[in-house]
Amino acid sequence: MTETINLGKALNHGLRRALENDPKVVIMGEDVGKLGGVFRITDGLQKDFGEDRVIDTPLAEAGIIGTAVGLAIRGYRPVCEIQFDGFVFPAYNQIVSQVAKMHYRSKGNVRLPIVIRIPFGGGIGAVEHHSESPEAYFAHTPGLKVVTCANPADAYSMIQQAITSDDPIVFFEPKRRYWEKGAVDLDAPLSGAFPLHAARVARPGSAATLLAYGPMVKVALDAAAAAAEDGRELEVIDLRSLSPVDYPTIFESVKRTGRAVVVHEAPGNLGLGAELAARITEECFYSLEAPVLRVTGYDIPYPAARAEEEYLPDLDRVLDAVDRAFGW
C-alpha cells in the first residue's frame, strides 16, 4: 500500500512496524509517550504498545543512553530519542566512551544494538541549542555508525534497518523536512529496501556532482533544477550514510563529471565536507577539472532565529559554488 505522507509520519510508521516485528524493541526519551514527542514522531505508540515499551524518561540524556546500554546488554534493542540536537551533549560521554567502545572492549563478545534518534539542523526558527548540526562529532568516532534520511521513503525504511542492525547507530532526522511529503510503500518488505549505508543518486547529471545529506538534499536538488535551465545537468548524490561513507558511488560520479561541490549545514571547519574533499582529491585527482568546493554553515555558533536564513546554505550559494567550479 503506497501512501503520500510526510517524513515525520513515515518515521512513525517505521517505528510502529519495528515495535510490531520485535518485542525486544523499546523506545525511550523525553515526552515520547503520552505527548508523542515534541514533533509527534512517536504519536500513538505508547497507547498501542504500553508504557513498558514506549517509555517517558526523566530529563536526563546521559541517563537515557546509560540505561539503553544496560538494556542492550540484556538483549533489548533500545531506540533513544534525543529531543533536540543541542541536547545530545550531556549524553556525549556515554555515547563515545560506552556505546561506541563496548564491542571493541569486549573483543566482539558484546554488541549494543542501540539507535539514537536526533532531530538536527536549522530552518524552524528555534532558540539556542535547538538547531545544531553535530554529526561530525559522531562520524569521527570509531565504533559508531551514522545515517540520515532526506525523504519519507528513506525515513520509513532506514529507521527500521537501523533498529535491526546489531551495531549502534546515530540516526539524524532533518527536522525542517518533517512536514515534507512523498510516496511511501508501507507494505514493502525490508529485505528489498535500498542498503542502509549506500549513497543514492537523487538526480543524474554529467556536468558536476553535488554531494549533500539530510536537510540539504532538497537544496541541492533545487539548485540542480535551476542549473538545468541554463543547460548544466548537475548530478545530486544523497549520501544517506555519514559513517561509513559510500565512497565508490561518489568516486564514480566525480570521475565522470570532473567537478564536485559538497553541501552541509554544519560549520565548514573540520566538517564532513573536508573529509569528502580530501578523499575525492586523493582518489579522483586526475579526473578533477577544479578543486572540490564546499558550501556550509559559517564557523560561528548557530545564530538567532531571525538571522538563520543568512547562515544556512541556500540555492544561491550552491549555484555560486558551481559557477566557481566551472571558472577554473
C-alpha positions as CSV (number, residue, x, y, z in Angstrom):
1,M,0.0,0.0,0.0
2,T,1.6,3.2,-1.2
3,E,0.6,6.4,0.7
4,T,1.7,10.0,0.3
5,I,2.8,11.0,3.8
6,N,5.3,13.4,5.4
7,L,8.7,12.4,6.7
8,G,7.6,12.6,10.3
9,K,4.7,10.3,9.7
10,A,7.0,7.9,7.8
11,L,9.2,7.6,10.8
12,N,6.2,7.0,13.0
13,H,5.1,4.1,10.7
14,G,8.6,2.7,10.6
15,L,8.9,2.8,14.4
16,R,5.5,1.1,14.7
17,R,6.5,-1.6,12.4
18,A,9.7,-2.2,14.3
19,L,7.8,-2.5,17.6
20,E,5.4,-5.0,16.0
21,N,8.1,-7.1,14.5
22,D,10.3,-7.5,17.6
23,P,9.1,-7.5,21.2
24,K,12.6,-6.6,22.3
25,V,12.4,-3.1,20.7
26,V,11.8,-0.3,23.2
27,I,11.5,3.4,22.6
28,M,12.7,5.8,25.3
29,G,13.1,9.5,25.6
30,E,11.7,12.7,27.0
31,D,8.0,13.1,26.2
32,V,8.0,10.3,23.7
33,G,5.0,8.6,25.3
34,K,1.9,10.5,26.3
35,L,2.9,13.6,24.3
36,G,4.1,11.6,21.3
37,G,7.3,13.6,21.1
38,V,7.7,17.3,20.5
39,F,7.5,16.7,16.8
40,R,4.8,13.9,17.3
41,I,7.1,11.3,15.7
42,T,6.1,8.7,18.4
43,D,2.5,9.8,18.5
44,G,0.1,7.0,19.5
45,L,2.8,4.4,20.1
46,Q,2.6,4.3,23.9
47,K,-1.1,4.0,23.7
48,D,-0.8,0.9,21.4
49,F,2.3,-0.7,22.9
50,G,2.2,0.3,26.5
51,E,4.4,2.2,28.9
52,D,6.9,-0.7,29.2
53,R,7.8,-0.4,25.6
54,V,7.4,3.4,24.9
55,I,9.0,5.0,28.0
56,D,8.8,8.6,29.1
57,T,12.1,9.2,30.8
58,P,13.4,11.9,33.1
59,L,15.1,15.0,31.5
60,A,18.5,13.3,31.7
61,E,20.1,12.5,28.4
62,A,23.1,10.7,30.0
63,G,20.7,8.6,32.0
64,I,18.7,7.7,28.8
65,I,21.8,6.5,27.0
66,G,23.3,4.8,30.1
67,T,20.1,2.9,30.6
68,A,20.0,1.9,27.0
69,V,23.5,0.4,27.3
70,G,22.2,-1.9,30.1
71,L,19.1,-2.8,28.2
72,A,21.1,-3.6,25.1
73,I,23.5,-5.9,27.1
74,R,20.4,-7.8,28.3
75,G,19.1,-8.4,24.8
76,Y,16.9,-5.4,24.1
77,R,17.0,-3.0,21.2
78,P,16.6,0.4,22.6
79,V,15.6,3.3,20.4
80,C,16.6,6.5,22.2
81,E,15.2,9.9,21.2
82,I,17.3,13.0,22.0
83,Q,14.6,15.7,21.9
84,F,16.8,18.3,20.1
85,D,20.3,18.1,18.6
86,G,21.8,20.5,21.1
87,F,20.6,18.3,24.0
88,V,22.8,15.4,23.0
89,F,26.0,16.8,24.6
90,P,25.1,15.7,28.2
91,A,25.0,12.2,26.7
92,Y,28.2,12.6,24.7
93,N,30.3,10.8,27.2
94,Q,28.0,7.8,27.3
95,I,27.9,7.6,23.5
96,V,31.6,7.9,22.7
97,S,33.0,6.2,25.8
98,Q,30.5,3.3,26.2
99,V,28.2,2.9,23.2
100,A,31.0,3.2,20.7
101,K,33.6,1.2,22.6
102,M,31.8,-1.8,24.1
103,H,32.0,-4.1,21.2
104,Y,35.8,-3.5,20.8
105,R,36.3,-3.6,24.6
106,S,34.7,-7.0,24.9
107,K,36.7,-8.5,22.0
108,G,33.5,-8.8,20.0
109,N,31.5,-10.6,22.6
110,V,29.1,-7.8,23.4
111,R,27.0,-5.9,20.9
112,L,25.0,-2.8,21.6
113,P,22.1,-2.6,19.1
114,I,21.1,0.9,20.1
115,V,19.6,3.6,17.8
116,I,20.0,7.2,18.9
117,R,17.5,9.4,17.1
118,I,18.4,13.1,16.9
119,P,16.4,15.8,15.1
120,F,19.1,18.1,13.7
121,G,19.7,21.2,11.7
122,G,18.0,24.6,11.5
123,G,15.3,26.3,9.5
124,I,12.5,26.1,12.1
125,G,13.0,29.5,13.8
126,A,14.1,27.8,17.1
127,V,16.0,29.2,20.0
128,E,19.6,28.4,21.1
129,H,20.5,24.7,21.3
130,H,17.7,23.7,19.0
131,S,19.3,24.0,15.6
132,E,22.7,22.3,15.8
133,S,24.4,20.0,13.3
134,P,26.6,17.8,15.5
135,E,27.1,14.9,13.0
136,A,30.9,15.3,12.6
137,Y,31.4,14.5,16.3
138,F,29.8,11.1,15.9
139,A,31.0,10.3,12.3
140,H,34.6,10.9,13.7
141,T,34.1,8.3,16.4
142,P,35.2,4.7,15.6
143,G,32.5,2.2,16.7
144,L,29.5,4.3,15.7
145,K,27.6,4.3,12.5
146,V,25.9,7.5,11.5
147,V,23.0,7.9,9.0
148,T,20.5,10.5,8.0
149,C,17.4,10.4,5.8
150,A,16.2,13.1,3.4
151,N,12.8,11.9,2.2
152,P,9.8,10.0,3.6
153,A,10.5,6.7,1.7
154,D,14.0,6.6,3.1
155,A,12.9,7.6,6.6
156,Y,10.4,4.7,6.7
157,S,13.0,2.0,5.6
158,M,16.1,3.4,7.2
159,I,14.7,3.7,10.7
160,Q,13.7,0.0,10.5
161,Q,17.1,-1.0,9.1
162,A,18.9,0.9,11.9
163,I,16.8,-0.9,14.5
164,T,17.5,-4.3,13.1
165,S,21.3,-3.6,13.0
166,D,23.5,-5.1,15.7
167,D,25.7,-2.0,15.6
168,P,25.0,1.2,17.5
169,I,23.6,3.8,15.0
170,V,23.2,7.6,15.4
171,F,20.1,8.4,13.3
172,F,19.9,12.1,12.4
173,E,16.5,13.3,11.3
174,P,16.3,16.6,9.3
175,K,13.7,18.4,11.4
176,R,13.0,21.1,8.9
177,R,11.9,18.4,6.5
178,Y,9.5,16.6,8.9
179,W,6.4,18.1,7.1
180,E,7.5,17.5,3.5
181,K,5.5,14.7,1.8
182,G,6.4,11.9,-0.5
183,A,5.2,8.4,-1.6
184,V,5.9,5.6,0.8
185,D,5.2,1.9,0.2
186,L,4.2,0.8,3.7
187,D,3.9,-2.9,2.7
188,A,7.4,-3.1,1.1
189,P,9.5,-5.9,2.7
190,L,12.6,-4.6,4.5
191,S,14.7,-7.2,2.7
192,G,14.1,-5.3,-0.6
193,A,15.0,-1.8,0.8
194,F,17.9,0.2,-0.5
195,P,21.0,-0.6,1.6
196,L,21.3,1.4,4.7
197,H,24.9,2.5,4.2
198,A,24.7,3.2,0.4
199,A,24.6,6.6,-1.2
200,R,21.8,7.3,-3.7
201,V,21.9,9.2,-6.9
202,A,19.0,11.5,-6.3
203,R,19.3,13.2,-9.7
204,P,21.5,12.0,-12.5
205,G,23.7,14.5,-14.4
206,S,27.0,14.9,-16.2
207,A,28.3,18.5,-15.6
208,A,29.2,18.4,-11.9
209,T,28.4,16.4,-8.7
210,L,26.6,17.9,-5.8
211,L,27.1,15.9,-2.5
212,A,24.5,16.5,0.2
213,Y,22.7,14.8,3.0
214,G,19.7,15.3,5.3
215,P,18.1,18.7,5.1
216,M,20.5,19.9,2.3
217,V,19.4,17.3,-0.2
218,K,16.4,19.4,-1.2
219,V,18.6,22.5,-1.5
220,A,20.9,20.6,-3.8
221,L,18.0,19.3,-5.9
222,D,16.6,22.8,-6.2
223,A,20.0,24.0,-7.3
224,A,20.2,21.3,-9.9
225,A,16.8,22.1,-11.3
226,A,17.8,25.8,-11.6
227,A,21.1,24.9,-13.2
228,A,19.3,22.8,-15.8
229,E,17.5,25.9,-17.0
230,D,21.0,27.2,-18.0
231,G,22.0,23.9,-19.7
232,R,24.0,22.4,-16.8
233,E,22.9,19.0,-15.7
234,L,24.2,18.5,-12.2
235,E,24.2,15.1,-10.5
236,V,22.9,15.1,-7.0
237,I,24.1,12.4,-4.6
238,D,22.3,11.9,-1.3
239,L,25.0,10.4,1.0
240,R,22.5,8.9,3.4
241,S,25.3,7.3,5.4
242,L,27.9,9.6,7.0
243,S,29.8,6.7,8.6
244,P,30.6,4.6,6.8
245,V,30.5,6.8,3.6
246,D,29.8,5.1,0.3
247,Y,32.9,6.4,-1.4
248,P,32.6,4.1,-4.6
249,T,29.4,5.8,-5.6
250,I,30.9,9.3,-5.0
251,F,34.1,8.5,-6.9
252,E,32.3,7.0,-9.9
253,S,30.2,10.2,-10.2
254,V,33.1,12.7,-9.7
255,K,35.4,10.8,-12.2
256,R,32.6,11.2,-14.7
257,T,31.7,14.8,-14.1
258,G,35.1,16.2,-13.1
259,R,33.7,18.6,-10.5
260,A,32.4,18.3,-7.0
261,V,30.6,20.6,-4.6
262,V,29.8,19.4,-1.0
263,V,26.8,21.0,0.8
264,H,26.1,20.7,4.5
265,E,24.6,22.9,7.3
266,A,27.3,22.3,9.8
267,P,30.2,24.7,10.0
268,G,32.9,24.1,7.4
269,N,35.9,23.9,9.7
270,L,36.7,20.1,10.1
271,G,33.2,19.2,8.9
272,L,32.3,16.2,6.8
273,G,32.9,18.2,3.6
274,A,36.6,18.5,4.5
275,E,36.9,14.7,4.7
276,L,35.0,14.2,1.4
277,A,37.2,16.8,-0.3
278,A,40.3,15.1,0.8
279,R,39.2,11.6,-0.2
280,I,37.9,12.8,-3.6
281,T,41.1,14.7,-4.3
282,E,43.2,11.6,-3.4
283,E,41.1,9.2,-5.5
284,C,39.9,11.3,-8.4
285,F,42.9,13.7,-8.8
286,Y,43.4,13.1,-12.5
287,S,39.7,13.4,-13.3
288,L,39.2,16.8,-11.5
289,E,38.7,19.9,-13.5
290,A,38.5,22.1,-10.4
291,P,39.1,21.9,-6.7
292,V,36.4,20.3,-4.6
293,L,34.4,23.2,-3.2
294,R,32.3,23.3,0.0
295,V,29.1,25.2,0.8
296,T,28.5,25.1,4.5
297,G,27.3,26.9,7.6
298,Y,29.7,29.6,8.9
299,D,32.2,29.0,11.6
300,I,30.2,30.6,14.3
301,P,27.7,29.4,16.9
302,Y,24.3,28.9,15.3
303,P,22.7,32.4,15.1
304,A,19.4,33.7,16.5
305,A,16.3,32.6,14.5
306,R,15.9,36.0,12.7
307,A,19.3,35.6,11.2
308,E,19.3,31.9,10.4
309,E,18.4,32.3,6.7
310,E,21.6,34.3,6.3
311,Y,23.6,31.4,7.9
312,L,22.0,28.4,6.2
313,P,23.4,27.3,2.7
314,D,20.8,28.1,0.1
315,L,20.2,27.8,-3.6
316,D,22.2,30.9,-4.5
317,R,25.2,29.9,-2.5
318,V,25.2,26.5,-4.1
319,L,24.9,27.9,-7.6
320,D,27.7,30.3,-6.9
321,A,30.0,27.4,-5.9
322,V,29.0,25.6,-9.1
323,D,29.9,28.7,-11.1
324,R,33.3,28.9,-9.3
325,A,33.9,25.3,-10.1
326,F,33.3,26.0,-13.8
327,G,35.5,29.1,-13.6
328,W,38.7,27.0,-13.1
